[in-house]
């Protein structure tokens, strides 16, 4: 029993304990990698989140600080696996409001069967709170057509007044 709990904890950490180190790529490592096995089980969806700063024309890296007021856009892509899911963008709420504000929700169906391996949300503006900062969080999940096809990915960046 202890072994299975330890293995489960290691598996969860391997799937969700991301390093806070920013990278030069604007993607969050997917939590599930595309893989099939010898028994013929289905390939798991791979979800990748990329965020583009439309003001600067540059990708936004995980944990990066962007200038308040910059326009940005979020894209979710798969490794070609068909899945249906949603993209959610939140930001911190102002004092006296809920702790997080829902900024954008985008339901999507992606994959080779629909002719597109990505979904892109509308243009958003990296606003800040009265203290001059904000924390932007993006998450996506999707369900594939085959048994046990689930995927989840997340991305976080910060906005700060100049």
Secondary structure, DSSP 8 states (H G I E B T S, - for coil): -HHHHHHHHHHHHHHH-------SSSB---SS-----TT-------EEEEEEETTTTEEE-TT-EEETT-EEEEEEEESS--EEEEEEEEEE--TTS-SEEEEEEEEEEEBGGGTBSEEE---EE----TTSEEEEEEEEEEEESSTT-EEEEEEEEEEE--
